């Protein structure tokens, strides 16, 4: 597991990452209660594999938000498209509520009147997706059953949630840096392997249940590739 220093995290130097939630669970929807219009949905789904993020895929562990929840969701905000100029609500003011269930991380926000156009866009179905921004506290690297690199987020600091009309993954440098730290490999080397969709060469299969284990430190990049290519048997069988 590649852990990030919590002190550094609180100082705000850990890169903010963004992910959107696909499928019906991630749908932003309009809710009405006593005449009050709210926007809600799941900002994150648990144990659901992401799309290819550039050489690896990712899942959110059900315990990922435990620290943020335990701290009372401090300073978490809701913004349309993660835009600072489109603030919808905050946990500090009580206009944003966060919760966790078996499906994922849910949010419910009461937008100000100035953001009525966002409410209308959600009501019309123009804005249909949800997203969340976070800083990684801890993650774990393994592989899927097919041997593809898999990053599991097991501890994150929630920054914001957002209804979005153009879901997009931002730069995945933070994820690649985590993998580089795990294997004590240069980030440029890891980035090059990601661009070649070759990160799986950091992992091998054991003969015990097919569980993936990492290579030894110092065995990365071209050296790892050469070593694997020199083997007659397929290392992923």
C-alpha positions in Angstrom: 0.0 0.0 0.0 1.4 3.4 -0.9 0.5 5.8 1.9 0.6 9.6 1.6 1.7 11.6 4.6 -1.3 13.0 6.4 0.6 16.1 7.6 1.5 17.0 4.0 -2.1 16.3 3.1 -3.4 18.8 5.6 -1.0 21.4 4.3 -2.7 21.2 1.0 0.3 20.0 -1.1 -1.3 16.7 -2.1 -2.7 17.0 -5.6 -6.5 17.2 -6.0 -8.0 14.4 -8.1 -11.4 14.3 -9.7 -13.6 11.3 -10.7 -17.1 11.1 -12.0 -19.6 8.4 -11.3 -21.1 6.7 -14.4 -24.3 4.7 -14.6 -27.6 5.3 -12.9 -26.1 5.5 -9.5 -24.1 8.6 -10.5 -27.1 10.4 -12.0 -27.7 14.0 -10.7 -31.4 14.5 -10.0 -33.8 17.2 -8.8 -35.6 16.6 -5.5 -38.4 18.6 -4.0 -39.3 18.8 -0.3 -41.9 21.3 1.1 -41.4 23.4 -2.0 -37.6 23.4 -1.6 -35.7 22.3 -4.7 -32.6 20.3 -4.1 -30.0 18.5 -6.2 -28.7 15.1 -5.2 -27.1 11.9 -6.3 -24.2 9.6 -5.8 -20.8 11.4 -6.2 -19.0 8.1 -5.9 -19.9 4.4 -6.3 -18.2 1.7 -4.2 -16.4 -1.2 -5.7 -17.2 -0.2 -9.3 -14.4 -0.3 -11.8 -13.6 3.0 -13.6 -12.8 3.3 -17.2 -9.1 3.1 -18.3 -7.5 6.1 -16.6 -4.4 5.8 -18.7 -2.8 2.5 -18.1 -4.7 1.5 -14.9 -8.3 1.4 -13.6 -9.6 2.4 -10.2 -12.2 1.5 -7.6 -13.4 3.3 -4.5 -13.3 1.2 -1.4 -16.3 1.5 1.0 -14.0 2.7 3.7 -12.5 5.4 1.6 -14.5 8.3 3.1 -14.5 7.1 6.7 -12.0 9.8 7.9 -13.9 12.6 6.2 -17.2 11.4 7.6 -15.7 10.9 11.1 -14.4 14.5 11.0 -17.9 15.7 10.1 -17.2 16.4 6.4 -15.1 19.5 7.1 -15.0 22.2 4.5 -16.7 20.0 1.8 -18.5 22.1 -0.8 -20.8 21.5 -3.8 -20.0 23.3 -7.1 -21.5 23.0 -10.5 -18.8 21.5 -12.8 -16.3 22.0 -9.9 -16.3 25.7 -10.7 -15.4 28.2 -7.9 -17.8 30.7 -9.5 -20.8 28.2 -9.3 -21.0 27.5 -5.6 -24.1 25.4 -4.7 -23.7 24.7 -1.0 -21.4 23.8 1.9 -21.4 21.4 4.8 -20.3 24.3 7.0 -23.6 26.2 6.3 -25.7 23.1 6.4 -26.8 23.6 2.8 -24.9 20.5 1.7 -25.5 17.1 3.3 -23.3 14.0 2.8 -24.0 10.4 3.6 -22.7 6.9 2.9 -24.6 3.7 2.2 -23.9 0.4 0.6 -23.9 1.9 -2.8 -21.6 4.9 -2.4 -21.1 8.5 -1.3 -24.4 10.4 -1.6 -24.9 14.2 -1.6 -27.9 16.5 -1.2 -27.6 20.2 -1.8 -29.9 23.2 -1.6 -28.7 25.7 -4.3 -29.1 29.4 -3.8 -31.5 31.3 -5.9 -28.6 32.7 -7.9 -28.0 29.2 -9.2 -31.6 28.6 -10.3 -30.3 27.9 -13.9 -28.3 24.9 -12.6 -31.5 23.6 -10.9 -33.3 24.0 -14.3 -30.5 22.2 -16.2 -30.8 19.2 -13.8 -34.6 19.3 -14.0 -34.5 19.2 -17.8 -31.9 16.4 -17.8 -29.2 18.5 -19.4 -27.0 17.9 -16.4 -27.1 14.2 -15.5 -23.8 13.2 -14.0 -22.1 13.6 -10.6 -18.5 13.9 -9.7 -16.2 14.3 -6.6 -12.8 15.8 -6.0 -10.4 14.4 -3.4 -6.9 14.2 -2.0 -5.5 10.7 -1.6 -4.5 9.6 2.0 -3.9 6.0 1.1 -4.3 3.6 -1.8 -3.5 0.1 -2.7 -2.2 -1.4 -6.0 -3.0 -4.8 -7.2 -4.4 -6.1 -10.5 -7.8 -7.2 -11.8 -8.6 -10.9 -12.5 -7.4 -10.2 -16.0 -4.0 -8.9 -14.8 -4.7 -5.2 -15.5 -3.3 -2.7 -12.9 -5.9 -1.7 -10.3 -5.7 1.2 -7.9 -8.0 0.9 -4.9 -8.7 4.2 -3.0 -8.9 3.2 0.7 -8.5 6.6 2.3 -9.3 10.0 0.8 -10.0 13.5 2.0 -13.2 14.7 0.3 -12.9 18.2 -1.2 -16.1 18.7 -3.1 -19.0 17.1 -5.0 -20.5 18.3 -8.2 -23.3 17.8 -10.7 -21.5 18.0 -14.0 -22.6 18.1 -17.6 -19.2 17.2 -19.1 -17.8 14.4 -17.0 -14.0 14.1 -17.3 -11.1 12.6 -15.5 -8.4 15.2 -14.8 -4.7 14.5 -15.1 -3.9 11.1 -13.4 -0.4 12.1 -12.4 -1.2 11.6 -8.8 -2.2 8.0 -9.4 1.0 7.4 -11.4 3.1 9.0 -8.7 1.6 6.6 -6.2 2.5 3.6 -8.3 6.0 5.0 -8.8 6.4 5.4 -5.1 5.2 1.8 -4.5 7.9 0.4 -6.8 10.6 3.0 -6.1 10.6 3.9 -9.8 11.1 7.2 -11.6 7.8 9.0 -12.3 8.9 9.6 -15.9 9.5 5.9 -16.4 6.1 5.1 -15.0 4.4 7.7 -17.1 6.0 6.4 -20.3 4.9 2.8 -19.4 1.3 4.2 -18.8 1.3 5.8 -22.2 2.3 2.5 -23.7 -0.4 0.8 -21.7 2.3 -1.4 -20.2 2.0 -0.8 -16.4 0.9 -4.4 -15.9 4.6 -5.4 -16.2 5.0 -4.1 -12.6 2.9 -7.1 -11.5 3.3 -10.8 -11.7 1.1 -13.8 -10.8 1.9 -16.1 -8.0 1.0 -19.8 -8.1 -1.2 -19.5 -5.0 -4.7 -18.6 -6.1 -3.6 -16.3 -8.9 -3.2 -13.3 -6.6 -1.1 -10.5 -8.0 2.1 -9.4 -6.1 4.4 -6.6 -7.0 7.8 -7.0 -8.4 10.8 -6.4 -6.2 11.9 -2.8 -5.9 14.5 -1.8 -8.5 12.8 -4.0 -11.1 11.0 -1.5 -13.3 10.7 0.0 -16.8 12.9 -1.6 -19.5 14.6 -3.9 -17.0 11.3 -5.4 -16.0 10.1 -5.6 -19.6 13.3 -7.3 -20.7 13.2 -9.8 -17.9 9.6 -10.7 -18.7 10.2 -11.0 -22.4 13.2 -13.3 -21.7 10.9 -15.8 -20.0 9.5 -18.5 -22.2 6.3 -18.9 -20.3 3.5 -16.3 -20.3 3.7 -14.5 -16.9 0.0 -13.7 -17.0 -1.3 -17.3 -17.5 
